[in-house]
Amino acid sequence: MAYTPIDNPSETAFNTKLYTGNAGTQSITGVGFQPDWTWIKDRTAGFDHVLQDSVRGTTKIINSNQVYAEFTNSASITSFNSDGFTTGSYVATNNNNTPFVSWNWKAGTSFTNDASSTGIGNIDSAGSVNQDAGFSICSFTGNGSNSQTLKHGLSQAPELIILKARGQATYGWITYDAINGAGKYMVLNNTGAATADTGMWSNTAPTSSVFSLSNGGNVAITNPNGVTMISYCFHSVQGYSKIGSYTGNGNADGTFVYTGFKPAWFMCKKYDAGGNWIMFDNKREPFNLNNDFLQADLSDAEVTGNSTIRCDFVSNGVKLRGANNAINTSGGTYIYLAFAENPFVTSTGIPSPAR
């Protein structure tokens, strides 16, 4: 498939938007596009992360740091708009005088798949996809069987899948990543290392059309019978996004992580042992050193000015600047997901500026 180059992610695919809550109805503008997935976190008050998307529908909330089932709050995000979104007075999205960060992704093209009619997969699915950006939101209902597949909407095999049971209150956020492979999984809402389990993803890597799941697993179930599910799927796109891994060196002059672009957002997780899911972006801290971070698995407020969990965003990647176990312990292995502010070199061959 021919891809349209993403030279301006903040206008077409991903953008971070900061705002201050007003405890009323507030239209958040300046995102640059109509988002299909918005992830909101307060920066000071310690509320849960709030994840809402256009596939499940407005006012439907799931929390990355909790196992809670999806719930409805009519004062959360009530609409996705051409340049952002509107939120009501819900404290976790619009508490008065509280600073918030919102991370926004565009999918934009709806898809449905009747598996019995198309012969693609065993389970019906529906969602929204941005194939140029390597991102899809995929909704389905589990059928309780082993070795099942469903269409994810992308044109390449996803390298990262983040899956949550919408209709069950005890199943965590199960993740697949291409680094650890389909025989292991991690959980977004906790610190655990990659765990071996050949049942979780049927020990089968995703293809360009489907991913596999099972009615098994030691911690949570990816295909429970009759339970509604949601998955967020990603693959790397040159110059825009990268799913990869690195090995820590345990020094303040830390490992360099080459992404091929100037990052706007970077999340990493230690996978050979326990560690939090650490999140940096270029709006909460627009200058190097970037030592302000949030944690996807915790409701904790933003940590600022940290001396060991910090990094530089540079024109072609991330330079780690701390020796903390969470990002750069000696010999530790880490997975990361990154999105671009600018590509290292645009589609017209013009280098993007360093930070």
N, C-alpha and C positions, 0 to 999 in steps of 0.2 A: 504494500500500500504506500502511496505517496503522502508524506506528511507536510502540513503547512508549518514552516519554522515559527517558533515562538520567540520573537525578539523582545517583546514587551510583555512579560508575564503579568505584571500588575494591571494590564488593560484587558487581558484575554483569558487568564488561567488561574493565577493565584495572587492573593494580596493580603497583607496584614493591615487592619484598620484599628486604631486606638480611639476610644471615646470615654466620656465621663457620664455616669448614670444620672438620671434626673427623677427617678421614681414615678414617672408618668409614661406617656406614650412618646417614643422618640424614633425619628427616622434617621438611620445611620447612613450617610452618603460618603462618596469618595472611595468606594471599593474599586470602581473602574469597570465593573461588569455586574450582571445579575448572578449572584452565587447560587449554587445548588447544594453546597455543604458549608455550613458555618459552625465553627468551633469557638466558643466564648469562654473566657476565664477572667474572673476578677483578679486584680493584681495585689490587693491589700487585705481583703476581708475574709478569705479562706472559704468561699463557697465552692461547691462542686463544679467541675467542668461541665459545660452544657453543649451538647452536640445535636444540631438540628439539620434536616435536609429536605429537599423538595420532593424526594421520592416517598418518604414516609408521610410528609405533609407538615405544614406549619403547626406550631404549638406542641409537637411531639418531641419529647426530650429523652435522651439517654446520656449517661454520665461516664466518661472514660475512666474515672477513678472508682467506680462502683459496679456491683453486679446487678443493681436494680433493673427490673423490667422497665420497658418504655412507659412513660407516663405523660399525661397531657396537662399543660398549664396554659391557660388562655391568655396570660399576660407575658408570655415569653415571645419568641419570634412569631409574629402574626402574618408577615408577608416577606417574600424575597422580591426586591425591586430592581429596576434597571441599573442602579448604581449602588446597591447595598441591600439593606433590610430594615424592617420596622420591628421594634420590640415594645412590649408593654411594660408594666411596672414590676415584673418578677424580679426578686432581689438578686438572683444569680445571673441575670442579664442586664439589669438596669437599676441597681440599688443607688439611692441618692448620694451624689458626690463621691462615688466610688470609681476609680479608674479601671477600665476594662480593656482587654485585648480581644480582638476577633480575628481568626484566621479563616480565609474564605477561598473556596475552590469552585471553579466552574466546570460543570459537566455539559448540560445543555441539550443533548440529543436523546430523546426518549427511545427506549427499545422494549420489546416484549418477546418472549419466546415460549411457544407452546411445544414442549419437548416431544410430545407424541406426534405432532403434525410435522415438525421440522426435522426430527431425528437428531437434533442436537441436545445431548444430555438426557437425563432421566427425570429431572425436576423442572417444572415451569419456573421461569424467572422474569423479572421486569425491572427496569431501572432507567438510569440516565448516564450518558457516557460522553467523554471528550477524548476521542481517539488520538487527536494531535497531541494532547497533553498526557496521554497514558493514564487516564483516571476514569473509573466508573463507580457508580453506586448501584448495587444489585440487591433486590429484595426477592425473597422466596419463602415458601413454607416447607418445613422439613417433612419427610415422609417416613422417618424411623428406620430406614434400611441402610445396609452397608454398601460400600463401593458405588456411590451415587455421584452423578455429575450434573452441573448446571452451567448455562451460558452466562459469561461475565460481561459481555458487550465490547471488550477490547479486541484489537486486531493482533496483539502479541500476548504471549503468556505473562500474566502478572508475576511480579517479583516480590510483591508484598500484598497480603490480604489481611484485613482486620475485620473480624466477624463478631457479631453480637446477637444473642437471642433477644428479640424484642418482647416476646410474650412469656418469658420465664425469669423469675427473680433470683435464681441461684447460679446461673451459668455466666462465667466471666467472658472477657473479650479475648477470643482466641486469635492468634496471629500465625500466619504462614509467612516464611521468607525464604528466598531462593538460596541464601547463604547456608542456612541450617538444613534446608531441604524438607521434603514432605514426610520424613520420618520423625520430625521434631516439631514442637510448637512452643511459643511463649504466650504470656498473658499480659495484655496492656494494662490491666488494673492492678498488677502486683509486680514485685521486683524479681521474681524467680528467673533462674537461668533457663536456657533452652532445654526442654524436657523431651526425652525419647518416647515416642508413642506412635506406632505405625497405624493405629486406628483413626487418629484424629483427622488426617487428610487422606485416608486410604493408602498411605505410603505411595502416592502417585502425584507427580509434579503437574502443575497446570499446563494446559496447552494454549494455543492461540485462540481457542474458542470456549473452552470449559475449564472449570476447576473441580476437584474431587473432594468428597467428604464422607463421613461415616456416622453411624449411630454408636459410637464408642468413645473411649478416652478416659483417662484417670481423673481429670479435674473438671472438665466440662464437655458438653456434647455439641457437635457441629451440625447434626441432622436430627433433632428430636421430632418425633411424630406430631404433626399438627401445630407446631410452634412457628410463629412468624419470625423471620431472621432478616438481618441487614448486613451487607458486607461492603467494604470500601477497598477497591482494588487498584493497584498501581504498577506500572513498569517504568523503567528509566527512559527518558527522552533526551537525546543529546542536546546540550546547551540549555536545558530547562529543568530537568529533574534527575535525581540519582538515588538508587538504592544500592548500598554497598557495605563493605566492612573494612575495618582497620585494626591494627594491633597497637596497643599503647606502649609507650617507652618509659613511663614513670618519671618523666622530667618536667620541670616547669617550661622548658623549651620543648614543647610536646610534639607529637606526631603531626605531620601534615597530611590532610585528607584531600586528595585531588577529586574535584567534582566536575571540572570543565566549565565552571561558571562562577560568577560572583553570587554567593548565597543571599537569599532573603529570609530563609527559615531552615533550621537544622535541628533534627531530633536524633539522639543516639541512645543506645541501650547496651549494656554489657551482657553478653549472652553466654559466656563460659562460666559465669557465676552470677550471684544476685546483684542487682543495681537498679536504680530508678530510671525512668524514661525522661531524659533531660531535654528541654526545649528552649532554643534560642531563636530570636528573630531580629531583624534590622530596624524595627520601628520602636520597640521598647528600649533598645540600646543602639542608636544609629552610628556610634563611633566605636572604634577599637580602643581598649580592650572591651569585648562583649562579655560582661560578667553578671548579667541579669538573666535569670532563668526561671522557668516553671517546670513542673513535673506532672506528666500526663496521668500518673498513677496515684497522685495525692491531691487533696483539696487545698494544700498549703498555699499561702500567699507567695507572691514572687520573691525570690531571693535576689538581693541586689548587692553589688560590690564584693562578690565572693572572690577570695584570693586563690582558690585551688580549682574551682569549676568555672572555667573561662576560656575564651577563644578569640581569634581574629577572623573576621570574614574578609577574604582577599579576592582578587580578580578571578582566580581559578580554583578556589576551594576554601578549606577551613584549616587554620593553624591553631592547634590546641595549645593553651598556655597555662595548663595546670596539671598536677599529678594526682588529682583525686581519683579514687576507685571508680567513681561514676562515669568518668570520661577518659581516663588515661593512666590506668595502673600498668606497671611494667609487665609485659607479656599478656595482658588482658585482651580479649577479643570482643569487638563491638560491631553492632549493626547500626546503620544510619539511614535516614531518609532526609533528602535535601531538595529544596526548590530554589529557583534562581531569582535574583533581582535582575541581573543581566547575564547573557551568555559571555564567555571569555572572548569569543569572536562572533559577531552577528552573522546572519545569513548573507549579508552584503560584503563580508570580509573585513569589517571595521572592528578593531579591538575595543572592548568595553573598558572603562576606567577602573583602576584599582581603588579600593576603599581608603 
